[in-house]
Amino acid sequence: MATPKSKVSKSRRDKRRAQFTARSKAAGTTTCPNCGEPTLPHRACRHCGHYKGRLVTRKSANS
């Protein structure tokens, strides 16, 4: 296995870890123009099944 040549200081370690939270943020949401519910961008609406003004999925009676 590879072994570190020298100790990584707390400062250097924390600088590296500070970038992690910026990349792991959750995706923003948009509002569906058909029903107004929040949805993920570039996805069909989970509530009404519309995407780009068209019905792409039908809601089942159980949901």
N, C-alpha and C positions, 0 to 999 in steps of 0.2 A: 504494500500500500504506500501511497505517497505520504510523506511526512512534511509538515511545515518547517521551513528553514529557520524562521524566527517567530516570536510571539506577535500576534496581532493585537495592537493596543485597543483599549475600550473605545477610544475616540474613533479609530478607523473602523472598527466593527460596527459602531452605532451609525456612522455616516453611511455605510453600506446598507444597513437595515432601514434607514430613513426613506430610501427610495421604494421600498416594497409596498407601503401603504398607498402610494400614489398610483401604482399599477393595478392594485387589487380592489379598486373601488367598484361598486355595483354599477351596472349600466343605467343611464338615465331613462326616464319614462316620458312618453308623449301621450297626448289625449287622442282617443279615437274620434275621428270626425263624424262617425255615424251615431255612436251612442254616448260619447263623452267620457267613457271610462278610461283610466290610465292603462296604457299598454306598453310593451317593449317596442322600440323602434324597429322597423323593417320586419315585423311579424304580424300575422293575422290577429285580430282582436279575440281574446279568449271569451269575451262576454257576448258579442254579437256575431262573430265569425267573418267580419268584413276586412278587406285589405285593398287599399287604393281604390275605394269606391265600389268594389265588387264583393259579392258574397262568395267566399271561398270554402267555408266549412259551415255545416249546419249544426245548430245546437240540438243535443238529444233531449228527450223529455225528462230524463233522470237528472240532468245537471242543473 
